[in-house]
């Protein structure tokens, strides 16, 4: 539900623009306000879940997200909607790390891999299914206010999840918990996250040279200050927001880097695919969304399988998934130029299914391996760091892939050519992720130690 709201709003932007009278800056904040707030609270919320109880934080996040969805659906103006989206992002950021924290606490060994397989399937499905769900809602409801149901549909879903959470989630979390918090660390990490994200989440058609990259540089400095503070605070007996010694563990450090780069690639596919099909080829929002379903189905199938195989094959399984993803993306870039525009949706079914299978073998196995050596008591905050990396990767990918796409259009290329160029950038980002996996495999070969569940 929370990840679906990252992509479902994209297809509703024209409806919001006409129905609510939103301008370009309003539309930008409707998109980016959610992303910034989501990324801002992930790690701190994970730490709170570790310290105060994951069930409590899950319920708080769910209630905040659902209430904000109601406010967004009833928004009388663009300012109201933008503010509601920020609150929605806060709720999503509180809720999400608790899920991985619960998996870390309640499962071990192969069972943990299977649980992360289910989580990975939901991530892949929600990312790819967002445009489909959005297009279907807009087509079924119709009218100037159809966009409101993009948000209001969360209310019955949130109610069902609330009932199930109250009945099924355990009252207490296994393992010791330290209830002390680190307000200085929270502020430093929050500031670093916002500073890193801001230049990346500007309008995707903004030129790379026009973005405020000095904010990114400042964010890196603040992040360095955060790591320094956390080491000093922990040495004095304090409870840090993040156990920075985790980054000395190869599985965690390389797994987090791999997740960042892979999310930079795969989430950008649907952004340029939707633009190409709707704006370039005249597809309806629903048909454009349906073009993403082969990827979603392939990812869901492979995620279940990957969750079962990861305990046996480790990071090698992730590397195989990355190779399949790269091949699927490259094949998509090639076939779109070989068929008429009205057949593009059919032509990409096979390549996108292959890319989806690769994605399913990357996301959940990598997350399981990344958190494999994390103590249960710190599972929430550690998962929050990984998920923050995923959000930063998504923003980075849309910035780079969007710049390549719009630069090609401005240079006289048609939408199909621009789409192909953008996909080559996507493949390049995935190649970097593959390089990280290869480094991990080579280090495992040299040391004789590999990440295990």
C-alpha positions as CSV (number, residue, x, y, z in Angstrom):
1,X,0.0,0.0,0.0
2,X,2.7,2.5,1.0
3,X,5.0,1.6,-1.9
4,X,2.1,1.5,-4.4
5,X,1.5,5.2,-3.6
6,X,5.0,6.0,-4.9
7,X,4.0,5.1,-8.5
8,X,0.2,5.2,-8.6
9,X,0.0,9.0,-8.5
10,X,2.0,9.4,-11.6
11,X,-0.8,8.5,-14.0
12,X,-3.2,10.8,-12.0
13,X,-1.2,14.0,-12.5
14,X,-3.1,15.2,-15.6
15,X,-6.4,14.6,-13.7
16,X,-5.1,16.4,-10.6
17,X,-3.9,19.3,-12.8
18,X,-7.3,19.8,-14.5
19,X,-9.6,18.8,-11.6
20,X,-7.8,20.8,-8.9
21,X,-6.2,23.5,-10.9
22,X,-2.7,22.5,-9.8
23,X,0.3,24.2,-11.4
24,X,3.7,22.6,-12.3
25,X,5.2,23.4,-8.9
26,X,2.2,22.0,-7.1
27,X,2.4,18.7,-9.1
28,X,6.1,18.5,-8.3
29,X,5.5,18.8,-4.5
30,X,2.6,16.3,-4.7
31,X,5.2,13.8,-6.0
32,X,8.3,14.8,-4.1
33,X,6.7,15.7,-0.8
34,X,5.8,12.1,-0.3
35,X,9.2,10.8,-1.3
36,X,11.1,13.2,1.0
37,X,9.0,12.5,4.0
38,X,9.1,8.8,3.3
39,X,12.9,8.8,3.2
40,X,13.3,11.2,6.1
41,X,11.8,9.1,8.8
42,X,12.7,5.5,7.8
43,X,15.8,5.0,9.9
44,X,14.5,6.9,13.0
45,X,11.2,5.0,12.8
46,X,13.1,1.7,12.6
47,X,15.1,2.7,15.6
48,X,11.8,3.6,17.5
49,X,10.4,0.2,16.5
50,X,13.5,-1.5,17.9
51,X,13.3,0.5,21.1
52,X,9.6,1.0,21.8
53,X,7.9,-1.9,20.1
54,X,7.5,-2.7,16.4
55,X,3.8,-3.5,16.8
56,X,3.1,-0.1,18.3
57,X,5.0,1.7,15.6
58,X,3.4,-0.3,12.8
59,X,0.0,0.6,14.0
60,X,0.9,4.3,14.4
61,X,2.3,4.4,10.9
62,X,-0.7,2.7,9.5
63,X,-3.1,5.1,11.1
64,X,-1.1,8.1,10.0
65,X,-0.9,6.9,6.4
66,X,-4.6,6.0,6.2
67,X,-5.8,9.3,7.8
68,X,-3.5,11.3,5.4
69,X,-5.0,9.3,2.5
70,X,-8.4,10.5,3.5
71,X,-7.2,14.1,3.8
72,X,-5.6,13.8,0.3
73,X,-8.7,12.4,-1.2
74,X,-10.8,15.3,0.2
75,X,-8.3,18.0,-0.6
76,X,-10.0,21.3,-1.6
77,X,-6.8,22.7,-3.2
78,X,-3.3,21.8,-4.3
79,X,-1.7,23.1,-1.1
80,X,-3.9,20.9,1.0
81,X,-3.1,17.9,-1.2
82,X,0.7,18.6,-1.0
83,X,0.6,18.8,2.8
84,X,-1.5,15.6,3.0
85,X,1.1,13.8,0.8
86,X,3.9,14.8,3.2
87,X,1.9,13.4,6.1
88,X,1.3,10.3,4.0
89,X,5.0,9.9,3.5
90,X,5.6,10.2,7.2
91,X,3.2,7.4,7.8
92,X,4.7,5.2,5.1
93,X,8.2,5.8,6.6
94,X,7.1,4.8,10.1
95,X,5.3,1.7,8.9
96,X,7.8,0.2,6.4
97,X,10.9,-0.6,8.5
98,X,8.7,-2.4,11.0
99,X,7.9,-5.0,8.4
100,X,11.5,-5.9,7.8
101,X,12.1,-5.7,11.6
102,X,9.3,-8.2,12.2
103,X,10.8,-10.6,9.6
104,X,14.2,-10.3,11.2
105,X,12.8,-11.0,14.6
106,X,10.3,-13.7,13.9
107,X,12.1,-15.8,11.3
108,X,15.6,-17.3,10.9
109,X,17.4,-19.4,8.3
110,X,15.6,-20.5,5.2
111,X,12.2,-19.4,6.7
112,X,13.6,-15.8,6.8
113,X,14.5,-16.1,3.1
114,X,11.0,-17.2,2.3
115,X,9.5,-14.3,4.3
116,X,11.7,-11.8,2.5
117,X,10.6,-13.5,-0.7
118,X,7.1,-12.5,0.1
119,X,8.2,-9.0,0.9
120,X,10.2,-8.7,-2.3
121,X,7.2,-9.9,-4.3
122,X,5.1,-7.1,-2.8
123,X,7.8,-4.5,-3.6
124,X,8.0,-5.6,-7.2
125,X,4.3,-5.9,-7.7
126,X,3.5,-2.5,-6.0
127,X,6.1,-0.7,-8.1
128,X,4.9,-2.1,-11.4
129,X,1.2,-2.3,-10.5
130,X,0.9,1.3,-9.5
131,X,0.3,2.7,-13.0
132,X,-2.2,-0.2,-13.7
133,X,-4.2,0.5,-10.5
134,X,-4.1,4.2,-11.2
135,X,-5.2,3.9,-14.8
136,X,-8.0,1.4,-13.8
137,X,-9.3,3.7,-11.1
138,X,-9.3,6.7,-13.4
139,X,-11.1,4.8,-16.2
140,X,-13.7,3.3,-13.9
141,X,-14.6,6.4,-12.0
142,X,-14.2,9.0,-14.7
143,X,-14.8,12.7,-14.4
144,X,-12.8,15.6,-13.0
145,X,-12.6,14.2,-9.5
146,X,-11.6,10.7,-10.5
147,X,-8.1,11.3,-9.1
148,X,-9.5,11.5,-5.5
149,X,-10.1,7.8,-5.5
150,X,-6.4,7.2,-6.1
151,X,-6.1,8.1,-2.4
152,X,-9.5,7.1,-1.0
153,X,-9.0,3.5,-2.1
154,X,-6.5,3.3,0.8
155,X,-9.2,3.7,3.4
156,X,-10.8,0.2,3.1
157,X,-7.4,-1.4,2.6
158,X,-6.1,0.4,5.7
159,X,-9.1,-0.7,7.7
160,X,-8.6,-4.4,6.8
161,X,-4.8,-4.2,7.5
162,X,-5.6,-2.5,10.9
163,X,-7.9,-5.3,11.9
164,X,-5.4,-8.0,10.8
165,X,-2.5,-6.2,12.6
166,X,-4.4,-6.0,15.8
167,X,-5.2,-9.7,15.7
168,X,-2.0,-11.2,14.3
169,X,1.0,-9.0,15.2
170,X,2.7,-10.0,18.5
171,X,2.3,-7.7,21.4
172,X,6.0,-7.8,22.2
173,X,9.1,-8.3,20.1
174,X,11.6,-11.0,21.0
175,X,15.0,-9.9,22.2
176,X,16.3,-7.1,24.4
177,X,15.5,-3.5,23.5
178,X,17.1,-0.3,24.6
179,X,14.5,2.4,24.9
180,X,17.0,5.3,24.9
181,X,16.9,7.6,21.8
182,X,19.6,9.8,20.2
183,X,18.0,13.1,19.2
184,X,21.3,14.5,17.8
185,X,21.7,11.5,15.6
186,X,18.1,11.7,14.4
187,X,18.5,15.4,13.5
188,X,21.8,14.8,11.7
189,X,20.5,11.9,9.7
190,X,17.3,13.6,8.8
191,X,19.1,16.7,7.6
192,X,21.6,14.5,5.5
193,X,18.7,12.6,3.9
194,X,16.8,15.7,2.9
195,X,19.9,17.4,1.6
196,X,20.8,14.4,-0.5
197,X,17.3,13.9,-1.9
198,X,16.4,17.5,-2.8
199,X,18.6,17.9,-5.9
200,X,17.6,14.5,-7.1
201,X,13.8,14.9,-6.8
202,X,13.5,18.1,-8.9
203,X,11.3,17.8,-12.0
204,X,12.7,14.9,-14.1
205,X,12.9,17.1,-17.1
206,X,15.2,19.6,-15.3
207,X,18.7,19.7,-16.8
208,X,21.3,18.0,-14.6
209,X,23.5,21.1,-14.7
210,X,20.6,23.2,-13.3
211,X,20.1,21.1,-10.2
212,X,21.4,22.4,-6.8
213,X,24.2,19.8,-6.5
214,X,25.8,21.8,-3.7
215,X,23.0,20.5,-1.5
216,X,24.1,17.0,-2.2
217,X,27.7,17.8,-1.3
218,X,26.5,19.4,1.9
219,X,24.4,16.3,2.6
220,X,27.5,14.1,2.3
221,X,29.3,16.3,4.8
222,X,26.4,16.1,7.2
223,X,26.2,12.4,6.7
224,X,29.9,12.2,7.6
225,X,29.2,14.2,10.8
226,X,26.4,11.8,11.6
227,X,28.7,8.8,11.4
228,X,31.3,10.6,13.5
229,X,28.7,11.5,16.1
230,X,27.3,7.9,16.2
231,X,30.7,6.5,16.9
232,X,31.4,9.0,19.6
233,X,27.9,8.5,21.2
234,X,28.2,4.7,21.2
235,X,31.7,4.9,22.7
236,X,30.3,6.9,25.6
237,X,27.7,4.2,26.3
238,X,24.8,5.9,24.4
239,X,22.3,4.1,22.1
240,X,23.0,5.2,18.5
241,X,20.3,5.6,15.9
242,X,22.3,3.2,13.7
243,X,25.0,0.8,14.7
244,X,27.6,2.1,12.3
245,X,29.8,-0.9,12.9
246,X,27.4,-2.8,10.7
247,X,29.1,-1.2,7.7
248,X,32.2,-3.2,8.6
249,X,30.3,-6.3,7.7
250,X,30.7,-7.0,4.0
251,X,27.2,-8.5,3.6
252,X,25.5,-5.3,5.0
253,X,27.7,-2.7,3.4
254,X,27.8,-4.2,-0.1
255,X,24.1,-5.3,0.1
256,X,23.0,-1.7,0.9
257,X,25.1,-0.3,-2.0
258,X,23.7,-2.9,-4.4
259,X,20.1,-2.1,-3.4
260,X,20.7,1.6,-4.0
261,X,22.1,1.1,-7.5
262,X,19.5,-1.5,-8.5
263,X,16.6,0.6,-7.4
264,X,18.1,3.5,-9.4
265,X,17.7,1.3,-12.4
266,X,14.6,-0.7,-12.1
267,X,12.2,1.9,-10.7
268,X,13.1,4.3,-13.6
269,X,11.8,1.8,-16.2
270,X,8.2,2.5,-15.4
271,X,8.6,6.3,-15.4
272,X,9.9,6.4,-18.9
273,X,7.7,3.6,-20.1
274,X,4.5,5.4,-19.0
275,X,5.7,8.7,-20.6
276,X,6.5,7.0,-23.9
277,X,3.3,5.1,-24.1
278,X,0.9,7.9,-23.0
279,X,2.6,11.0,-24.3
280,X,4.4,9.6,-27.3
281,X,2.2,6.8,-28.6
282,X,-1.3,7.9,-27.3
283,X,-2.0,4.9,-25.0
284,X,-4.6,5.4,-22.3
285,X,-3.5,5.4,-18.7
286,X,-4.9,1.9,-18.3
287,X,-3.2,0.4,-21.3
288,X,0.1,2.1,-20.4
289,X,-0.2,0.6,-17.0
290,X,-1.0,-2.9,-18.3
291,X,2.3,-2.8,-20.3
292,X,4.1,-3.0,-16.9
293,X,2.3,-6.2,-15.8
294,X,4.7,-8.7,-17.4
295,X,7.5,-7.3,-15.3
296,X,5.3,-7.4,-12.2
297,X,4.3,-11.0,-12.8
298,X,7.8,-12.1,-13.5
299,X,9.1,-10.4,-10.4
300,X,6.4,-11.9,-8.2
301,X,7.1,-15.5,-9.4
302,X,10.8,-15.2,-9.1
303,X,10.6,-13.5,-5.7
304,X,8.9,-16.5,-4.2
305,X,11.5,-18.8,-5.8
306,X,14.4,-16.6,-4.8
307,X,13.3,-16.5,-1.2
308,X,13.6,-20.3,-1.1
309,X,16.9,-20.5,-3.0
310,X,18.9,-17.7,-1.4
311,X,20.0,-19.8,1.6
312,X,21.6,-22.2,-0.8
313,X,23.2,-19.9,-3.4
314,X,23.7,-16.7,-1.6
315,X,24.9,-13.6,-3.5
316,X,25.4,-15.7,-6.7
317,X,21.6,-15.8,-7.0
318,X,21.5,-12.0,-6.9
319,X,24.2,-11.8,-9.6
320,X,22.1,-14.2,-11.9
321,X,19.1,-12.0,-11.3
322,X,21.0,-8.9,-12.2
323,X,22.2,-10.5,-15.5
324,X,18.6,-11.4,-16.4
325,X,17.5,-7.9,-15.6
326,X,20.1,-6.3,-17.8
327,X,19.4,-8.7,-20.6
328,X,15.7,-7.9,-20.4
329,X,16.2,-4.2,-20.3
330,X,18.6,-4.3,-23.3
331,X,16.2,-6.5,-25.3
332,X,13.3,-4.1,-24.5
333,X,15.4,-1.2,-25.8
334,X,16.1,-3.1,-29.1
335,X,12.6,-4.4,-29.8
336,X,10.7,-1.1,-29.4
337,X,12.4,0.2,-32.5
338,X,11.5,-2.8,-34.6
339,X,7.6,-2.7,-34.4
340,X,4.9,-0.1,-35.1
341,X,3.8,2.1,-32.2
342,X,0.5,0.3,-31.6
343,X,2.4,-3.0,-31.1
344,X,5.0,-1.8,-28.7
345,X,3.0,-2.9,-25.7
346,X,2.9,-6.5,-27.1
347,X,6.5,-6.5,-28.3
348,X,7.9,-5.8,-24.8
349,X,6.0,-8.5,-23.0
350,X,8.8,-11.1,-23.3
351,X,11.8,-8.9,-22.5
352,X,9.9,-7.3,-19.6
353,X,9.0,-10.7,-18.2
354,X,12.6,-11.7,-18.3
355,X,13.6,-8.4,-16.6
356,X,10.9,-9.0,-13.9
357,X,12.3,-12.5,-13.2
358,X,15.7,-11.0,-12.7
359,X,14.2,-8.4,-10.4
360,X,12.6,-11.0,-8.3
361,X,15.9,-12.8,-7.9
362,X,17.6,-9.5,-6.8
363,X,15.3,-7.6,-4.4
364,X,14.2,-10.2,-1.7
365,X,17.4,-12.3,-1.8
366,X,19.6,-9.2,-1.5
367,X,17.6,-7.9,1.4
368,X,17.7,-11.2,3.2
369,X,21.5,-11.4,2.7
370,X,22.0,-7.8,3.7
371,X,20.3,-8.2,7.0
372,X,21.6,-11.8,7.6
373,X,24.3,-10.7,10.2
374,X,22.2,-7.9,11.8
375,X,21.3,-8.5,15.5
376,X,17.5,-8.9,16.0
377,X,17.4,-6.0,18.4
378,X,18.6,-3.6,15.7
379,X,16.7,-5.1,12.8
380,X,14.3,-2.1,12.3
381,X,16.9,0.6,12.1
382,X,19.2,-1.5,10.0
383,X,16.3,-2.2,7.6
384,X,15.5,1.5,7.6
385,X,19.0,2.3,6.3
386,X,18.6,-0.2,3.5
387,X,15.2,1.2,2.6
388,X,16.5,4.8,2.7
389,X,19.2,3.7,0.2
390,X,16.4,2.3,-2.0
391,X,14.6,5.7,-1.8
392,X,17.8,7.6,-2.7
393,X,18.5,5.2,-5.5
394,X,15.0,5.7,-6.9
395,X,15.5,9.5,-6.9
396,X,18.9,9.2,-8.4
397,X,17.7,6.9,-11.1
398,X,14.8,9.1,-12.1
399,X,17.1,12.1,-12.2
400,X,19.7,10.4,-14.5
401,X,17.3,8.4,-16.6
402,X,14.9,11.3,-16.9
403,X,17.7,13.6,-17.9
404,X,18.8,11.2,-20.7
405,X,15.2,10.8,-21.9
406,X,14.3,14.5,-22.0
407,X,17.7,15.5,-23.5
408,X,17.1,13.0,-26.3
409,X,13.6,14.5,-26.9
410,X,15.0,18.0,-26.9
411,X,17.7,17.0,-29.4
412,X,15.1,15.9,-31.9
413,X,14.7,12.2,-31.1
414,X,11.2,10.7,-31.1
415,X,9.8,9.1,-28.0
416,X,10.8,5.5,-29.1
417,X,14.4,6.6,-29.6
418,X,14.4,8.6,-26.3
419,X,13.0,5.5,-24.6
420,X,15.7,3.3,-25.9
421,X,18.4,5.7,-24.8
422,X,16.9,5.9,-21.3
423,X,16.9,2.1,-21.1
424,X,20.6,2.0,-21.9
425,X,21.1,4.3,-18.9
426,X,19.0,1.9,-16.8
427,X,21.1,-1.0,-17.9
428,X,24.2,0.9,-17.0
429,X,23.0,1.5,-13.5
430,X,22.2,-2.2,-13.2
431,X,25.7,-3.1,-14.4
432,X,27.1,-1.1,-11.5
433,X,24.9,-3.1,-9.2
434,X,26.2,-6.3,-10.8
435,X,29.7,-5.0,-10.2
436,X,29.0,-4.8,-6.5
437,X,27.7,-8.4,-6.5
438,X,30.8,-9.6,-8.3
439,X,33.0,-7.8,-5.8
440,X,31.2,-9.6,-3.0
441,X,31.5,-13.0,-4.7
442,X,35.2,-12.4,-5.4
443,X,35.8,-11.4,-1.7
444,X,33.9,-14.5,-0.6
445,X,36.1,-16.7,-2.9
446,X,39.3,-15.2,-1.4
447,X,38.2,-15.4,2.2
448,X,36.1,-18.5,2.1
449,X,33.4,-16.7,3.9
450,X,30.1,-15.8,2.3
451,X,26.8,-14.3,3.5
452,X,24.4,-16.9,4.8
453,X,21.0,-16.8,6.3
